[in-house]
Amino acid sequence: MKAAFIVLLALVAVACAAPKKPQVKAGFLCNICEEAVQVIETYADEDQADIEKQVENLVCKPLGSSFESICDTLIVAAVGELIQYVEKGLTPIQCCQAIDCC
């Protein structure tokens, strides 16, 4: 089971890193990323640790245990970078494209 999870995680990471056409919104990870950016925008006045907790609670946990781990690994880990893009005024899709999730 652990090996299957690691393989799934590796496949998601490869899919996320694969080159995509600009402005194309597709895929599960892209949608999760955009939701995370919306949470970041909502809690922009909080510190990074609080924003990470909000992303975990509002975006990752509702996905269920299997996808929650993937979300935590890929999206929560990128919160710092996503905050920087939000502060620069990028849209959610642009933020997620910048980290190769869309």
A tleap script that builds the chain and sets N, CA, C and O, in Angstrom:
source leaprc.protein.ff14SB
mol = sequence {
  NMET LYS ALA ALA PHE ILE VAL LEU LEU ALA
  LEU VAL ALA VAL ALA CYS ALA ALA PRO LYS
  LYS PRO GLN VAL LYS ALA GLY PHE LEU CYS
  ASN ILE CYS GLU GLU ALA VAL GLN VAL ILE
  GLU THR TYR ALA ASP GLU ASP GLN ALA ASP
  ILE GLU LYS GLN VAL GLU ASN LEU VAL CYS
  LYS PRO LEU GLY SER SER PHE GLU SER ILE
  CYS ASP THR LEU ILE VAL ALA ALA VAL GLY
  GLU LEU ILE GLN TYR VAL GLU LYS GLY LEU
  THR PRO ILE GLN CYS CYS GLN ALA ILE ASP
  CYS CCYS
}
set mol.1.N position { 0.826 -1.187 0.000 }
set mol.1.CA position { 0.000 0.000 0.000 }
set mol.1.C position { 0.872 1.252 0.000 }
set mol.1.O position { 0.603 2.218 -0.714 }
set mol.2.N position { 1.932 1.211 0.827 }
set mol.2.CA position { 2.838 2.347 0.898 }
set mol.2.C position { 3.548 2.547 -0.444 }
set mol.2.O position { 3.738 3.677 -0.893 }
set mol.3.N position { 3.931 1.448 -1.068 }
set mol.3.CA position { 4.599 1.533 -2.366 }
set mol.3.C position { 3.658 2.105 -3.418 }
set mol.3.O position { 4.078 2.893 -4.266 }
set mol.4.N position { 2.394 1.715 -3.368 }
set mol.4.CA position { 1.415 2.239 -4.324 }
set mol.4.C position { 1.236 3.736 -4.139 }
set mol.4.O position { 1.113 4.477 -5.114 }
set mol.5.N position { 1.221 4.177 -2.891 }
set mol.5.CA position { 1.089 5.607 -2.623 }
set mol.5.C position { 2.292 6.366 -3.169 }
set mol.5.O position { 2.136 7.432 -3.765 }
set mol.6.N position { 3.492 5.825 -2.969 }
set mol.6.CA position { 4.706 6.474 -3.458 }
set mol.6.C position { 4.691 6.546 -4.977 }
set mol.6.O position { 5.071 7.566 -5.552 }
set mol.7.N position { 4.259 5.484 -5.630 }
set mol.7.CA position { 4.161 5.481 -7.089 }
set mol.7.C position { 3.139 6.521 -7.542 }
set mol.7.O position { 3.395 7.268 -8.487 }
set mol.8.N position { 1.983 6.576 -6.876 }
set mol.8.CA position { 0.958 7.564 -7.218 }
set mol.8.C position { 1.489 8.973 -7.028 }
set mol.8.O position { 1.264 9.839 -7.873 }
set mol.9.N position { 2.186 9.211 -5.940 }
set mol.9.CA position { 2.759 10.517 -5.665 }
set mol.9.C position { 3.770 10.901 -6.746 }
set mol.9.O position { 3.797 12.046 -7.195 }
set mol.10.N position { 4.589 9.954 -7.156 }
set mol.10.CA position { 5.569 10.213 -8.207 }
set mol.10.C position { 4.882 10.542 -9.526 }
set mol.10.O position { 5.313 11.446 -10.242 }
set mol.11.N position { 3.820 9.819 -9.851 }
set mol.11.CA position { 3.087 10.094 -11.088 }
set mol.11.C position { 2.459 11.479 -11.068 }
set mol.11.O position { 2.492 12.191 -12.072 }
set mol.12.N position { 1.892 11.864 -9.942 }
set mol.12.CA position { 1.296 13.196 -9.830 }
set mol.12.C position { 2.370 14.263 -9.960 }
set mol.12.O position { 2.157 15.278 -10.623 }
set mol.13.N position { 3.519 14.046 -9.335 }
set mol.13.CA position { 4.609 15.012 -9.420 }
set mol.13.C position { 5.093 15.166 -10.859 }
set mol.13.O position { 5.341 16.283 -11.314 }
set mol.14.N position { 5.226 14.061 -11.573 }
set mol.14.CA position { 5.645 14.110 -12.972 }
set mol.14.C position { 4.588 14.816 -13.813 }
set mol.14.O position { 4.922 15.632 -14.673 }
set mol.15.N position { 3.327 14.510 -13.574 }
set mol.15.CA position { 2.246 15.150 -14.328 }
set mol.15.C position { 2.207 16.641 -14.056 }
set mol.15.O position { 1.940 17.433 -14.960 }
set mol.16.N position { 2.469 17.024 -12.831 }
set mol.16.CA position { 2.456 18.441 -12.469 }
set mol.16.C position { 3.609 19.177 -13.146 }
set mol.16.O position { 3.462 20.334 -13.540 }
set mol.17.N position { 4.736 18.520 -13.281 }
set mol.17.CA position { 5.916 19.153 -13.850 }
set mol.17.C position { 5.925 19.129 -15.376 }
set mol.17.O position { 6.721 19.837 -15.994 }
set mol.18.N position { 5.067 18.336 -15.990 }
set mol.18.CA position { 5.041 18.241 -17.451 }
set mol.18.C position { 4.627 19.574 -18.060 }
set mol.18.O position { 3.744 20.247 -17.529 }
set mol.19.N position { 5.256 19.964 -19.170 }
set mol.19.CA position { 4.893 21.232 -19.806 }
set mol.19.C position { 3.433 21.230 -20.253 }
set mol.19.O position { 2.925 20.236 -20.771 }
set mol.20.N position { 2.792 22.332 -20.047 }
set mol.20.CA position { 1.387 22.474 -20.422 }
set mol.20.C position { 1.222 23.726 -21.273 }
set mol.20.O position { 2.061 24.626 -21.239 }
set mol.21.N position { 0.140 23.778 -22.030 }
set mol.21.CA position { -0.165 24.968 -22.808 }
set mol.21.C position { -0.567 26.091 -21.856 }
set mol.21.O position { -1.289 25.843 -20.889 }
set mol.22.N position { -0.121 27.304 -22.105 }
set mol.22.CA position { -0.529 28.420 -21.264 }
set mol.22.C position { -2.041 28.636 -21.323 }
set mol.22.O position { -2.680 28.361 -22.338 }
set mol.23.N position { -2.601 29.132 -20.219 }
set mol.23.CA position { -4.014 29.463 -20.099 }
set mol.23.C position { -4.944 28.260 -20.189 }
set mol.23.O position { -6.153 28.430 -20.348 }
set mol.24.N position { -4.413 27.067 -20.093 }
set mol.24.CA position { -5.262 25.884 -20.109 }
set mol.24.C position { -5.527 25.466 -18.674 }
set mol.24.O position { -4.603 25.151 -17.923 }
set mol.25.N position { -6.813 25.467 -18.300 }
set mol.25.CA position { -7.199 25.043 -16.962 }
set mol.25.C position { -7.724 23.623 -17.066 }
set mol.25.O position { -8.835 23.397 -17.546 }
set mol.26.N position { -6.939 22.683 -16.622 }
set mol.26.CA position { -7.392 21.305 -16.683 }
set mol.26.C position { -6.712 20.515 -15.590 }
set mol.26.O position { -5.583 20.804 -15.194 }
set mol.27.N position { -7.399 19.546 -15.129 }
set mol.27.CA position { -6.788 18.613 -14.214 }
set mol.27.C position { -7.095 18.865 -12.761 }
set mol.27.O position { -7.343 19.986 -12.315 }
set mol.28.N position { -7.064 17.760 -12.049 }
set mol.28.CA position { -7.371 17.739 -10.631 }
set mol.28.C position { -6.407 18.606 -9.827 }
set mol.28.O position { -6.838 19.405 -8.994 }
set mol.29.N position { -5.115 18.455 -10.068 }
set mol.29.CA position { -4.119 19.204 -9.316 }
set mol.29.C position { -4.229 20.703 -9.578 }
set mol.29.O position { -4.042 21.509 -8.666 }
set mol.30.N position { -4.526 21.071 -10.802 }
set mol.30.CA position { -4.712 22.478 -11.149 }
set mol.30.C position { -5.875 23.064 -10.351 }
set mol.30.O position { -5.773 24.168 -9.815 }
set mol.31.N position { -6.972 22.328 -10.275 }
set mol.31.CA position { -8.136 22.803 -9.521 }
set mol.31.C position { -7.813 22.958 -8.041 }
set mol.31.O position { -8.213 23.938 -7.413 }
set mol.32.N position { -7.095 21.998 -7.490 }
set mol.32.CA position { -6.704 22.076 -6.082 }
set mol.32.C position { -5.814 23.294 -5.858 }
set mol.32.O position { -5.983 24.027 -4.883 }
set mol.33.N position { -4.885 23.497 -6.750 }
set mol.33.CA position { -3.972 24.628 -6.637 }
set mol.33.C position { -4.745 25.946 -6.673 }
set mol.33.O position { -4.491 26.840 -5.866 }
set mol.34.N position { -5.682 26.064 -7.605 }
set mol.34.CA position { -6.471 27.296 -7.698 }
set mol.34.C position { -7.284 27.535 -6.426 }
set mol.34.O position { -7.412 28.673 -5.974 }
set mol.35.N position { -7.829 26.472 -5.854 }
set mol.35.CA position { -8.555 26.611 -4.588 }
set mol.35.C position { -7.612 27.089 -3.491 }
set mol.35.O position { -7.982 27.930 -2.671 }
set mol.36.N position { -6.405 26.556 -3.476 }
set mol.36.CA position { -5.417 26.966 -2.476 }
set mol.36.C position { -5.079 28.446 -2.624 }
set mol.36.O position { -4.951 29.158 -1.628 }
set mol.37.N position { -4.934 28.906 -3.855 }
set mol.37.CA position { -4.634 30.322 -4.090 }
set mol.37.C position { -5.788 31.195 -3.603 }
set mol.37.O position { -5.560 32.265 -3.040 }
set mol.38.N position { -7.011 30.749 -3.815 }
set mol.38.CA position { -8.158 31.513 -3.323 }
set mol.38.C position { -8.139 31.601 -1.796 }
set mol.38.O position { -8.482 32.641 -1.234 }
set mol.39.N position { -7.746 30.536 -1.133 }
set mol.39.CA position { -7.613 30.564 0.331 }
set mol.39.C position { -6.497 31.529 0.727 }
set mol.39.O position { -6.644 32.297 1.677 }
set mol.40.N position { -5.392 31.489 0.004 }
set mol.40.CA position { -4.273 32.400 0.277 }
set mol.40.C position { -4.731 33.848 0.142 }
set mol.40.O position { -4.386 34.689 0.973 }
set mol.41.N position { -5.500 34.141 -0.894 }
set mol.41.CA position { -6.012 35.499 -1.078 }
set mol.41.C position { -6.916 35.908 0.083 }
set mol.41.O position { -6.852 37.043 0.555 }
set mol.42.N position { -7.746 34.993 0.535 }
set mol.42.CA position { -8.681 35.274 1.627 }
set mol.42.C position { -7.948 35.545 2.935 }
set mol.42.O position { -8.345 36.422 3.702 }
set mol.43.N position { -6.886 34.799 3.190 }
set mol.43.CA position { -6.157 34.902 4.456 }
set mol.43.C position { -4.820 35.623 4.284 }
set mol.43.O position { -3.870 35.349 5.017 }
set mol.44.N position { -4.744 36.529 3.333 }
set mol.44.CA position { -3.489 37.210 3.004 }
set mol.44.C position { -2.886 37.982 4.175 }
set mol.44.O position { -1.675 38.195 4.210 }
set mol.45.N position { -3.701 38.398 5.119 }
set mol.45.CA position { -3.194 39.163 6.261 }
set mol.45.C position { -2.591 38.279 7.352 }
set mol.45.O position { -2.002 38.788 8.306 }
set mol.46.N position { -2.731 36.980 7.221 }
set mol.46.CA position { -2.204 36.034 8.213 }
set mol.46.C position { -0.746 35.705 7.886 }
set mol.46.O position { -0.269 35.996 6.789 }
set mol.47.N position { -0.044 35.097 8.843 }
set mol.47.CA position { 1.323 34.678 8.554 }
set mol.47.C position { 1.298 33.356 7.779 }
set mol.47.O position { 0.260 32.700 7.688 }
set mol.48.N position { 2.448 32.978 7.226 }
set mol.48.CA position { 2.507 31.814 6.342 }
set mol.48.C position { 2.054 30.539 7.035 }
set mol.48.O position { 1.361 29.725 6.424 }
set mol.49.N position { 2.425 30.346 8.290 }
set mol.49.CA position { 2.028 29.122 9.002 }
set mol.49.C position { 0.511 29.025 9.120 }
set mol.49.O position { -0.058 27.946 8.953 }
set mol.50.N position { -0.145 30.145 9.406 }
set mol.50.CA position { -1.608 30.145 9.503 }
set mol.50.C position { -2.253 29.883 8.143 }
set mol.50.O position { -3.257 29.176 8.052 }
set mol.51.N position { -1.674 30.452 7.095 }
set mol.51.CA position { -2.203 30.221 5.746 }
set mol.51.C position { -2.062 28.744 5.382 }
set mol.51.O position { -2.983 28.153 4.818 }
set mol.52.N position { -0.915 28.147 5.703 }
set mol.52.CA position { -0.715 26.722 5.423 }
set mol.52.C position { -1.773 25.880 6.133 }
set mol.52.O position { -2.311 24.939 5.549 }
set mol.53.N position { -2.073 26.213 7.387 }
set mol.53.CA position { -3.105 25.480 8.132 }
set mol.53.C position { -4.470 25.641 7.478 }
set mol.53.O position { -5.238 24.683 7.398 }
set mol.54.N position { -4.775 26.847 7.010 }
set mol.54.CA position { -6.056 27.084 6.344 }
set mol.54.C position { -6.148 26.285 5.044 }
set mol.54.O position { -7.191 25.706 4.743 }
set mol.55.N position { -5.058 26.253 4.277 }
set mol.55.CA position { -5.051 25.468 3.035 }
set mol.55.C position { -5.249 23.991 3.361 }
set mol.55.O position { -6.026 23.309 2.692 }
set mol.56.N position { -4.559 23.495 4.376 }
set mol.56.CA position { -4.735 22.094 4.783 }
set mol.56.C position { -6.187 21.809 5.158 }
set mol.56.O position { -6.774 20.828 4.700 }
set mol.57.N position { -6.759 22.675 5.994 }
set mol.57.CA position { -8.115 22.443 6.503 }
set mol.57.C position { -9.204 22.652 5.460 }
set mol.57.O position { -10.176 21.897 5.422 }
set mol.58.N position { -9.054 23.671 4.612 }
set mol.58.CA position { -10.121 24.026 3.676 }
set mol.58.C position { -9.982 23.388 2.299 }
set mol.58.O position { -10.971 23.234 1.583 }
set mol.59.N position { -8.764 23.019 1.926 }
set mol.59.CA position { -8.544 22.462 0.585 }
set mol.59.C position { -8.159 20.986 0.649 }
set mol.59.O position { -8.760 20.163 -0.041 }
set mol.60.N position { -7.171 20.643 1.463 }
set mol.60.CA position { -6.635 19.277 1.456 }
set mol.60.C position { -7.499 18.272 2.218 }
set mol.60.O position { -7.813 17.208 1.685 }
set mol.61.N position { -7.884 18.585 3.437 }
set mol.61.CA position { -8.637 17.616 4.253 }
set mol.61.C position { -9.937 17.160 3.605 }
set mol.61.O position { -10.257 15.974 3.678 }
set mol.62.N position { -10.705 18.053 2.970 }
set mol.62.CA position { -11.951 17.587 2.343 }
set mol.62.C position { -11.742 16.576 1.211 }
set mol.62.O position { -12.700 15.935 0.779 }
set mol.63.N position { -10.520 16.427 0.731 }
set mol.63.CA position { -10.240 15.498 -0.366 }
set mol.63.C position { -10.212 14.042 0.086 }
set mol.63.O position { -10.284 13.139 -0.748 }
set mol.64.N position { -10.111 13.802 1.377 }
set mol.64.CA position { -9.991 12.435 1.882 }
set mol.64.C position { -8.537 12.069 2.071 }
set mol.64.O position { -7.644 12.740 1.554 }
set mol.65.N position { -8.305 11.011 2.809 }
set mol.65.CA position { -6.950 10.671 3.240 }
set mol.65.C position { -5.963 10.437 2.099 }
set mol.65.O position { -4.817 10.876 2.192 }
set mol.66.N position { -6.363 9.771 1.043 }
set mol.66.CA position { -5.429 9.484 -0.055 }
set mol.66.C position { -4.965 10.756 -0.744 }
set mol.66.O position { -3.766 10.972 -0.920 }
set mol.67.N position { -5.909 11.594 -1.130 }
set mol.67.CA position { -5.554 12.812 -1.853 }
set mol.67.C position { -5.069 13.910 -0.919 }
set mol.67.O position { -4.357 14.819 -1.345 }
set mol.68.N position { -5.448 13.831 0.350 }
set mol.68.CA position { -4.980 14.824 1.319 }
set mol.68.C position { -3.458 14.798 1.412 }
set mol.68.O position { -2.822 15.849 1.485 }
set mol.69.N position { -2.880 13.615 1.411 }
set mol.69.CA position { -1.419 13.490 1.488 }
set mol.69.C position { -0.747 14.106 0.271 }
set mol.69.O position { 0.274 14.782 0.396 }
set mol.70.N position { -1.310 13.877 -0.892 }
set mol.70.CA position { -0.765 14.454 -2.123 }
set mol.70.C position { -0.877 15.969 -2.072 }
set mol.70.O position { 0.070 16.681 -2.406 }
set mol.71.N position { -2.027 16.453 -1.657 }
set mol.71.CA position { -2.253 17.891 -1.543 }
set mol.71.C position { -1.248 18.513 -0.573 }
set mol.71.O position { -0.644 19.545 -0.867 }
set mol.72.N position { -1.078 17.878 0.576 }
set mol.72.CA position { -0.118 18.389 1.559 }
set mol.72.C position { 1.287 18.431 0.976 }
set mol.72.O position { 2.015 19.406 1.165 }
set mol.73.N position { 1.662 17.386 0.275 }
set mol.73.CA position { 3.011 17.283 -0.271 }
set mol.73.C position { 3.265 18.301 -1.378 }
set mol.73.O position { 4.334 18.911 -1.421 }
set mol.74.N position { 2.311 18.488 -2.261 }
set mol.74.CA position { 2.536 19.343 -3.426 }
set mol.74.C position { 2.051 20.776 -3.253 }
set mol.74.O position { 2.739 21.710 -3.666 }
set mol.75.N position { 0.898 20.964 -2.661 }
set mol.75.CA position { 0.307 22.297 -2.597 }
set mol.75.C position { 0.719 23.040 -1.329 }
set mol.75.O position { 1.198 24.171 -1.404 }
set mol.76.N position { 0.539 22.420 -0.176 }
set mol.76.CA position { 0.896 23.093 1.078 }
set mol.76.C position { 2.386 23.430 1.076 }
set mol.76.O position { 2.792 24.476 1.582 }
set mol.77.N position { 3.190 22.549 0.510 }
set mol.77.CA position { 4.629 22.801 0.431 }
set mol.77.C position { 4.953 24.014 -0.437 }
set mol.77.O position { 6.015 24.616 -0.279 }
set mol.78.N position { 4.064 24.378 -1.344 }
set mol.78.CA position { 4.293 25.499 -2.256 }
set mol.78.C position { 3.622 26.787 -1.792 }
set mol.78.O position { 3.649 27.784 -2.514 }
set mol.79.N position { 3.025 26.790 -0.609 }
set mol.79.CA position { 2.283 27.969 -0.146 }
set mol.79.C position { 3.160 29.218 -0.137 }
set mol.79.O position { 2.714 30.283 -0.563 }
set mol.80.N position { 4.384 29.106 0.335 }
set mol.80.CA position { 5.275 30.269 0.371 }
set mol.80.C position { 5.471 30.884 -1.001 }
set mol.80.O position { 5.415 32.103 -1.163 }
set mol.81.N position { 5.700 30.035 -1.979 }
set mol.81.CA position { 5.880 30.503 -3.356 }
set mol.81.C position { 4.578 31.089 -3.901 }
set mol.81.O position { 4.593 32.120 -4.572 }
set mol.82.N position { 3.460 30.435 -3.615 }
set mol.82.CA position { 2.167 30.938 -4.079 }
set mol.82.C position { 1.847 32.293 -3.454 }
set mol.82.O position { 1.284 33.161 -4.123 }
set mol.83.N position { 2.195 32.487 -2.189 }
set mol.83.CA position { 1.979 33.785 -1.531 }
set mol.83.C position { 2.722 34.881 -2.285 }
set mol.83.O position { 2.183 35.969 -2.492 }
set mol.84.N position { 3.943 34.601 -2.691 }
set mol.84.CA position { 4.732 35.593 -3.434 }
set mol.84.C position { 4.048 35.971 -4.743 }
set mol.84.O position { 4.017 37.144 -5.114 }
set mol.85.N position { 3.500 34.977 -5.443 }
set mol.85.CA position { 2.819 35.266 -6.704 }
set mol.85.C position { 1.528 36.048 -6.477 }
set mol.85.O position { 1.196 36.938 -7.260 }
set mol.86.N position { 0.805 35.725 -5.416 }
set mol.86.CA position { -0.417 36.467 -5.081 }
set mol.86.C position { -0.060 37.920 -4.776 }
set mol.86.O position { -0.754 38.834 -5.221 }
set mol.87.N position { 1.010 38.136 -4.024 }
set mol.87.CA position { 1.448 39.492 -3.685 }
set mol.87.C position { 1.853 40.281 -4.921 }
set mol.87.O position { 1.769 41.509 -4.931 }
set mol.88.N position { 2.296 39.577 -5.970 }
set mol.88.CA position { 2.647 40.239 -7.231 }
set mol.88.C position { 1.419 40.539 -8.083 }
set mol.88.O position { 1.529 41.184 -9.126 }
set mol.89.N position { 0.249 40.074 -7.645 }
set mol.89.CA position { -0.986 40.366 -8.362 }
set mol.89.C position { -1.378 39.344 -9.412 }
set mol.89.O position { -2.253 39.619 -10.234 }
set mol.90.N position { -0.755 38.169 -9.408 }
set mol.90.CA position { -1.123 37.141 -10.377 }
set mol.90.C position { -2.481 36.543 -10.024 }
set mol.90.O position { -2.862 36.492 -8.855 }
set mol.91.N position { -3.198 36.098 -11.033 }
set mol.91.CA position { -4.480 35.426 -10.830 }
set mol.91.C position { -4.207 34.008 -10.323 }
set mol.91.O position { -3.077 33.529 -10.416 }
set mol.92.N position { -5.228 33.334 -9.787 }
set mol.92.CA position { -5.007 31.950 -9.340 }
set mol.92.C position { -4.427 31.049 -10.430 }
set mol.92.O position { -3.505 30.278 -10.165 }
set mol.93.N position { -4.951 31.138 -11.642 }
set mol.93.CA position { -4.432 30.279 -12.715 }
set mol.93.C position { -2.978 30.628 -13.030 }
set mol.93.O position { -2.171 29.733 -13.281 }
set mol.94.N position { -2.636 31.909 -13.019 }
set mol.94.CA position { -1.259 32.313 -13.281 }
set mol.94.C position { -0.322 31.823 -12.177 }
set mol.94.O position { 0.793 31.381 -12.453 }
set mol.95.N position { -0.778 31.904 -10.931 }
set mol.95.CA position { 0.027 31.402 -9.806 }
set mol.95.C position { 0.308 29.916 -9.983 }
set mol.95.O position { 1.438 29.461 -9.804 }
set mol.96.N position { -0.725 29.171 -10.335 }
set mol.96.CA position { -0.584 27.720 -10.472 }
set mol.96.C position { 0.233 27.337 -11.699 }
set mol.96.O position { 0.947 26.334 -11.683 }
set mol.97.N position { 0.134 28.123 -12.754 }
set mol.97.CA position { 0.988 27.883 -13.915 }
set mol.97.C position { 2.449 28.151 -13.558 }
set mol.97.O position { 3.349 27.467 -14.046 }
set mol.98.N position { 2.675 29.142 -12.711 }
set mol.98.CA position { 4.043 29.492 -12.321 }
set mol.98.C position { 4.724 28.366 -11.551 }
set mol.98.O position { 5.948 28.245 -11.586 }
set mol.99.N position { 3.942 27.538 -10.854 }
set mol.99.CA position { 4.539 26.396 -10.146 }
set mol.99.C position { 4.292 25.087 -10.903 }
set mol.99.O position { 4.441 23.999 -10.346 }
set mol.100.N position { 3.917 25.208 -12.169 }
set mol.100.CA position { 3.746 24.062 -13.077 }
set mol.100.C position { 2.665 23.080 -12.645 }
set mol.100.O position { 2.810 21.872 -12.832 }
set mol.101.N position { 1.587 23.593 -12.071 }
set mol.101.CA position { 0.464 22.722 -11.707 }
set mol.101.C position { -0.718 22.882 -12.652 }
set mol.101.O position { -1.707 22.160 -12.527 }
set mol.102.N position { -0.635 23.797 -13.577 }
set mol.102.CA position { -1.709 23.983 -14.569 }
set mol.102.C position { -1.093 24.133 -15.949 }
set mol.102.O position { -1.815 24.299 -16.932 }
savepdb mol mol.pdb
quit
